[in-house]
Amino acid sequence: LSGEIASELRQVDNALVTLARSHWNAAGDNHRPDDQSMLLVQESLLPHVHAIHTTDADGEVSFPPTSQPVNVGDRDYFRDARGKDQMALSAPLVDRMTGQWSVVVARQLLSRRNEFDGVVFATLTTEHFGAKFRKLEIGPSGTITLRNNALQLLVRHAANAATDADGDMGVAHVSAELRRAYAADARRGWFITRTSADGVERLSAYQQVG
């Protein structure tokens, strides 16, 4: 499953790189019909992506158009993408256009003068990952979670549905045992502790996605 999630993120990033190059080739005019058409084509090739948008240099969503003005200039992924020519992955957030818990993958857009010209970003709902987790056999008291590098919760699925909740979404509420194991080896490891979600003592293992 970790390989599948990593593959999906690579596909998203490849699409954003393609769109960023198209934007640069179009002399920074992200309103050209062929640029807009390419964005819609890339979106159609990524069924796991909820939507792809572009912004201007101030963070105003420019395409596809929204019913009300939406600005994402204060979002961490916007600031991260503006500062580097690399994929930026957001912390869990509530999408301002849909109201859904989501994660965002973003890339900077540059003008032909190589000046910052906005970002192109793809939104993936946390429910997309939750649906994958619900297909897994995890036993009567099993729990599976997806966290980012800061250990913030993206998705939790538990055999006991009562522990599936949005209350901890985006929060790094984890045990001291996990923090120690993660500090020693961020790629993979295991530990024994009572989980904070339901107080059940478990042998837990983790593995980095990608």
N, C-alpha and C positions, 0 to 999 in steps of 0.2 A: 504493500500500500504506500509506503514512503516513496518508493521509486515511481509509482503512478502519480503521486502529488508533485514530485520534483519534475517529472516529465511535463505535466500540465503547466507548471510555472515557466519552464523553458520555452514551451510553445507560445505562451503569452508574451514573454520577453522578446522572442524572435519576431512576433507580429509587431510589437511596439518599435523595435529597431527598424523594421521595414517602413513603418509609417513615419518615423523620424527622418529617415533618409529621403523619403518622398517629399516631406515638408521642406527639407533643405534644398532639394532639386527644384522645388517650385518657388524658389526665392522667398520662402517664408510666408507665402500667401496660402493660409490654411482654409480659405474659402473657395479655392478653385474646385470646380465640379469633379475633376479627375481625382483630386486628393480626397474629397468627401466620398467618392465612389470606392476608392481603395480602402478607406476606413470601414465602410459597410461590408465590403468583401471580407476583410480580415476578421471582422466581428462574426460573420456568418460561418467562418471556418473554425471558430472556437466555441463550441456549444456550452462549455463549462463557464464561459465568461458572461456575466449579466449584461455588461455594456462597455463600450469604449468611447472615450470623449477626448477632445482637445481643449486647451485653454489658451488664453493670451498670456503675455508676460506678467500681468497683474493677478493671474489666477482666475479670471472670469471664464466660465465655461463657454466656448464659442461654437462647438459642433459636437454632436447634433444639438440643435437649438433646444432650449428648455422653456417651459411655459412661464417661469419666473426666473429672474437673474439668479445665478448660482455662482458663488466665488469660493474657491478652494485654496486661496493663497495662504491661508493660515495653517493648512494641513501639513503634517510632518513629511508626507511623501512628496508634496510640492517643493518644500524647502530642500529636501534631500536630492531630488532630481535636478533642481536648479543648480546645486553646488557641484555636481559630478556627472560625468558621462558614463553612468552605470545604472543598472536596474535599481529602483528604489521600491522597497516593500513596506507598506504601512503597518502600524499597529492596528488591532481591531478597532473599528469605528462604525458609527451609525451613518449610513449614506444620506447625504442631504437631499438627494433627489428621490429616494425610495423609502427612507426610514428603516431600512434593513441593516442588520449587522453584517459587515463586509470587511474584506481586506482589499487593498488597492496595490496594483503593480504599475509603476510609472517610469517614464523616460523623458529626458529633457528634449525640447525642440530648439533648434538653432536657426538663425537667419543665415543668409549667404555670407554675411560678415562675421559669422560664428559668434553672434551675440545671442544671449538668452531670449527666446521668443515664446516661451510657454512650456507646457508639458502635454504629453499624450498619456492617458492612463486607462487601465482596464480594471473593472470592478468584479470581484468574485464574492458571492454571498457566502457567509459561513455555513448556511444551510446546505450549500453544494457539498461541502466536506462532511457535514453531519449525515447526509444521505448515504455517503460512502461507508461511514462508520456503522450505520444501522444495518448494513448487510453482513457485518462480521459476526461470527460466533464468538462471544467473549465470556460465556459461562453465566451462571445465575447472579453472581455478585461482581462481575467484571466491569471495568471502566477503561475507556480509551479517550485520550485527549490529544489535541494538537495545540502546540504553543509556539510562539516565535522565539528569537534568540534572547529576548529579554524575559522569557518565561511567562509572557502575558497569554492568557487563555484565548484561543481562537474558537475551539470547538470542544465540547465534552459529550460523550455518549456513554451512558451507563445502562447495564441490564435492569437496574432499578430506576425506572423512568422518573421517579420522584427527585433524583439528583441531577436530572437534566434541566438546567435553568440558565437564564441569561444574567443572573445576578453577579456572577464573577467574570463576565465577558470583559476582556481587555485588562484584567487584573492579574498580577503575578502573585497570587495567593497560593504558595506551595510550601511543602515541608522543608525543614532544615536539612533533612537527609537528601532530598533531591538537590538542594542548592550545593551541598558539599560534593555530591557525585558529579553534578554538572560542572562545577569549578575544576574538578580533577580531570574530567574528560567530557567535553561538550558534544562529541560525536556519538557516543553510545555508552551505556552503563546500566546498572541496576541498584536497587536499594530496597529496604524493608521499612515500612512505616504505616501508621494509621493515616489514611487519606483525609484531607480536610473536608471533602465534599460530604462524606457519610460516616466517618469515624471507623471504618472497617480496616483492619490491618491486612496489608497486601504486600506481596513481592511484586515490585514494579520494575519494568525495564523501559528504557527510552533509546531512540535512535534518531539521529539528525536526518532531516529530509534533504536529499540531494547530495 
